Amino acid sequence: MKFIAEINVMPLRALLDPQGKAVNATLHGNGYPNIDGVRIGKHISLEIEADSREAAARQVEEVCARVLSNPVMEGFDFQLTEPA
């Protein structure tokens, strides 16, 4: 079975996000004072072939933890869907 994984990797809330702070300041300077708490991360989309949804989820979890994120500084979440 083929699945599509949509993965979001974000800096941990406890850590400073300098890129998010810079964008937040730029938004305020451009007339959007009501927008706050900007955080910048990564979005990754991939296709995976697996025998089941559970097997796909296990493999995506492993890839996220070992390759796509730095667990010291980032967290991740993902959603699996089947192609239409």
LINWO-V146759 format. One line per field, one symbol per residue. phi: phi as a letter, one per 30 degrees, with the letter a starting at -180 (. if undefined). psi: psi as a letter, one per 30 degrees, with the letter a starting at -180 (. if undefined). burial: 1 if it has 9 or more other C-alpha atoms within 8 Angstrom, else 0. A space follows every 10 residues. Layout:
BEGIN
phi->???
psi->???
burial->???
END
This chain:
BEGIN
phi->.cbccccccb ddedcdcedd dddedddddc jbddcbidbc bbcbcbcbca dadddddddd eddddcbdbc ddbbcbbabc bced
psi->kklkkjkkkl kkeflkieee eeeeeeeefg giffklhkkk akkkklkkkl fleeeeeeee eeeeefeflj feflllllkk lkk.
burial->0111111111 1000001001 1011001100 0000100111 0000000101 0010111001 0011100011 0001110001 0000
END
